[in-house]
Amino acid sequence: MDPAAAAAAEQEEPQPPVIYTMENKPIVTCAGDQNLFTSIYPMLSQQLPKEPMEWRRSYGRAPKMIHLESNFVQFKEELLPKEGNKALLTFPFLHIYWTECCDTEVYKATVKDDITKWQNVLKVHSSVDWLIVVVESDAKKKNKTNILPRTSIVDKIRNDFCNKQSDRCVVLSDPLKDSSRSQESWNAFLTKLRTLLLMSFTKNLGKFEDDMRTLREKRTEPGWSFCEYFMVQEELAFVFEMLQQFEDALVQYDELDALFSQYVVNFGAGDGANWLTFFCQPVKSWNGLILRKPIDMEKRELIQNQEATLLDLRSYLFSRQCTLLIFLQRPWEVSQRALELLHNCVQELKLLEVSVPPGALDCWVFLSCLEVLQRIEGCCDRVQIDANVSHTVGLWSYATEKLKSLGYLCGLVSEEGPNSEDLNRTVDLLAGLGAERPETANAAQSPYKKLKEALSSVEAFEKHYLDLSHATIEMYTNIGRIRSAKLVGKDLAEFYMRKKSPQKAEVYLQGALKTYLAEGWALLITHTRKQLAECQKHLGQIENYLQTSSLLASDDHLREDERQHFCQEILNFAIQQTEGKGQKVILPMNSFAQLQTLHFDPPNAVIHVGGILSVELTLLSQMPIPVQLDQIALNVHFSIEKNSYRKTAEWLTKHKTSNGIINFPSEVAGFPLSRNSLPALELYEMYERSPSDNSLNTTGIICKNVHMLLRRQESSSSLEMPLGVTLEDGAHMLKCSNFVLEPGVNTVTFRTQAKEPGTYTLRQLCMSLGKVHFVLPHIYPVVQYDVYSQEPQLKVEPMTERVSESSLLIQSSEKITSITLPVAPAYHVIEFELEVIYLPSTPTASVESENQINKELHGKSKEKQKTDNCMATVDHKVTIDCPWSIYSTIIALTFSVPFNAKHSLLSAGKRKYIQVCVQNLSELCFQLSDNNLKNFGNCIDLQLLPLKPESQQHIHSKQSVFFVWELKWTKELPPSLQCQFSVGFCPATSEEQSFSLKPYIYEFQVENYFTLYNVKTQIFPPSGAEYCKTGSLCSLEVSITRLSDLLDVDKDEALTESDGYCTTKLMYEVVDNSSNWAVCGKSSGVISMPVTAQAIHKVHMEVMPLFAGYLPFPDVRLFKYLPHHSAHSMQLDADSWIENDNLSVDKNMDDQADSSSIKSRSSLHSAASGEHKGLPMPRLQSFSPGQVFNSSMSMQILVIPSKDDHVLEVNIT
């Protein structure tokens, strides 16, 4: 302050000083000689701030070098602080008394009293920071000769006022002269002044901070007010700002900011302070931030009076932070903090549930963004601004976003323009802005004018919005923030869509989609595609729209109803094009369906000319609903192999070993392959420890390969599937019509018949839906199948390896084994085994024949035998006939038969039994299991019941096992039965059980098994005797009973029919091979037997027992008597040939029947034929086993010895 002005002000009525300006300086009062001070003031104000002082503060804060300036004012008691006053800016830190008295009388008369009054006033206000300055002048010494030395006046003052603080009185010698003595005096004075000022600052600021800290600790008490505390801490910030310690001042505002923010967060969590209700009042003004003056006194008064809204507090707090940051030359931090402030204010209004009119917050944010930007432009040149666009572009983007919201809210974007409701809302929003501030009234492009103009009309809004959007996009692009630029572009595209300009919107949507695809942002891709689909639909880009619709229909990030909508769009278009004459639309198939696997049958994909190839595709449908396809087609490229002579069946079989299944890589629809090939995250933990005590300071996670994950993709690579996919039109096509493609996995089978030899490559897969064709342009990996032709050839070679079994029909008997091979496709291999019991050391023989046109047959037989064993060996021959050759290939095989089977028919009256005997011919032991006897006839009334149904049975070497079944029937049976006996077997030793052997099968036929006659023999003792005795004649009675009526088997030469009465001639013969009986008289005879059921014929004769004991009955044999045949018989009388044992017997036995008696009779017949050659003889025909039942077989009779006791012969049977 100018001292002259201060002196003039002293005469006027005193006014309370209000010094809330940025020129504030620490106040120093000046008492005493004002004229003296006025003369010294210019040099004092100039010299004081020149030298810095080290300021040491409490609480271990770092010392700082500061330059002290002061505002020297005339001393008044009103300037002294009263009790309870917390204003530091009006606080006088130092009081100085000026005097140049050098006369003792004058000192005693006036100066001493004046100093005393001055000190008394200071004591009343407890002010201890004072200084007395005595100015010495050589001019006054010359004018007054009786003055005391300088030290006398100074000593008096020190004795009177500075008893214990002698340093509070200093001498300033000739301050206006330019001499060394004067300069030394000035330096000492300035040092003292700076020291005292600094001490006063430290003391008073420390006390103030303690009081402030005490007040802050009371914040949990009821009645505590944030606004009051705000004013206190801001006073401290003012002091730091006054001392040009802007960093410390900024810290005070940051602490206030953090404290208030924490209270708001707590309020949102349910822990609210009472004083926060003052900030919850509805927002009525939204005129934005005020940054063009150092202190917004209006808002400060609102805070002081506890009338400020949340926006008022935040605006004022940020304006102070902005001012300090600009003083610190950190304008770019202003933009960063501003962006955080604007976003935080939006959230805090929601947390505090403050009532805000619609659009008011958008206006406040828009005005604030532009205000911050213009404030930064005001303190920086254009070069700096362009170089630091990255700090301000966020504000540009936020302002653009809020202006867009205002345009939508006020109806400035709709095609019809704003309605009356929109206009009323616009008027209300402009009213909330209030009048324009004086500091921006003359500015042509103030935020207020821009907003008001933008909301005035549709054209003005479009101009301002487009300018902001384009500027923001350009800034983002220049600094490399492509994602953010594309996001603004999407908003611009939405604006153009609202304005019915889809051709302008498409450019921005395509650019954004390209970026999102390159970086794999799934949700952003989905949202952008939805917008692009709408745009393409408006533009009439049918092909592009259908492709985008197919991508959206397969997108899992959409709701099911949305996916079905886009799928239905494709179906609707296909139906319309089918009905009309539309152009064919070809689209990529990857979004519609995906090819997963392909399966060839035959698996090696090699067939001959004329052969059938099956191709089975597994398709994964991406559509949410079933789709009826008109056709699925495989385009096949045909090529002739240059070295086609190598494409033989053998070469292709050896060089194509595939299993017939080809898997195709899965691909996420709509994503590039490069996204799937990104490396995995490489993370590791990071710890930082204190070097002093090794305590953990910080911990975190660091990605090692972030440079690989975040690198930009090549923009030249095609990320979307390009349009214009070509559909090849080839002559070779595999087609499947009218196929319903269900959601998920589907299987399609194609069949083709090869016509030309060569290599066929599957090129494309096409699905047709009306005029819409979904095409897989390239099938990769390459899929091929080969067709070849070759001259016929037959090749036989041994096989030593075990091969897989095939279905064979094998019929085996003692002499022949026939093998029927199943029908097989041409050029295919049939491998089978015929296995017999073998020993491991036995060599193997095999047969193989190949038909290169029709069949390829591999026969394999194993002959494994031991040289010393007794197994029967059977030689077999395999004849291979080829349709292309007139020659047959004969292969000799030697089999060792482990078993020999034979059957016999057993009778018990009319009950019949079939017995099968299985004989083990080998040296091994076997385990038999699952024996079974089947009848191959069509007789359903026949049952074969096993008498001993055991599942397993052990058979040793050279041992026989018998199996018996009973025949049961309910109706008439056929004259013969075709039977098959089967039994499973395996080696009994554990070492041989690993071999898989087929069941042993024995087939036989049973004929003439009905019982025609029952022969019963009875022996009676002599008349009057109770027992038969040796040497005495006994009566033998043979009863022959017919058991059935005429059958087909009876119709032969022996049958005689007269008047419907049929008879047949039989011959009976009594034979005792054991020589126990002597037959007296005729032992045989011919009878005429009626062919009627229950007809009986009895024959009587006498026999003599030759031994005593239980003797078996003699055998009675029955034959058919047939008329003689001139070709091999001779005429004899009945007695002569009947008594002759050498009779002609015609055997009609089965080859499998083992009857030694019949065979012996056959040999007798041969001898008789030689003796009676040329003579007519009758013929005897034996009955088949089972036709004659001897009910007395095995019966015995007790024969007692005769009375001649000297000879005793006993026959034991």
KARARA-V159410 format. One record per helix or strand. SS is the DSSP state (H for helix, E for strand). FROM is the first residue (numbers start at 1). TO is the last residue. If there is no record, write none. Layout:
SS & FROM & TO
SS & FROM & TO
This chain:
H & 3 & 11
E & 26 & 32
H & 34 & 48
E & 53 & 55
E & 64 & 66
E & 70 & 74
H & 77 & 79
E & 92 & 99
H & 104 & 124
E & 130 & 136
H & 138 & 143
H & 150 & 161
H & 166 & 168
E & 169 & 173
H & 180 & 217
H & 226 & 242
H & 246 & 268
H & 274 & 280
H & 297 & 304
H & 310 & 327
H & 331 & 351
H & 360 & 379
H & 382 & 387
H & 389 & 409
H & 420 & 433
H & 438 & 441
H & 447 & 454
H & 458 & 478
H & 482 & 498
H & 502 & 519
H & 522 & 539
H & 542 & 553
H & 560 & 579
E & 585 & 588
E & 593 & 601
E & 606 & 608
E & 612 & 621
E & 627 & 639
H & 644 & 646
H & 649 & 655
E & 661 & 663
H & 673 & 676
E & 683 & 689
E & 696 & 703
H & 706 & 709
E & 732 & 741
E & 744 & 753
E & 758 & 769
E & 772 & 776
E & 783 & 788
E & 808 & 812
E & 817 & 821
E & 829 & 831
E & 834 & 834
E & 845 & 850
E & 856 & 861
E & 872 & 881
E & 888 & 897
E & 899 & 908
E & 911 & 920
E & 926 & 935
E & 943 & 946
E & 952 & 955
E & 960 & 968
E & 976 & 987
H & 990 & 992
E & 1000 & 1007
E & 1013 & 1020
E & 1028 & 1029
E & 1033 & 1042
H & 1048 & 1050
E & 1055 & 1058
E & 1061 & 1071
E & 1077 & 1080
E & 1084 & 1090
E & 1096 & 1105
E & 1108 & 1112
E & 1115 & 1122
H & 1134 & 1138
E & 1144 & 1146
H & 1156 & 1171
E & 1179 & 1182
E & 1188 & 1190
E & 1196 & 1200
E & 1210 & 1210
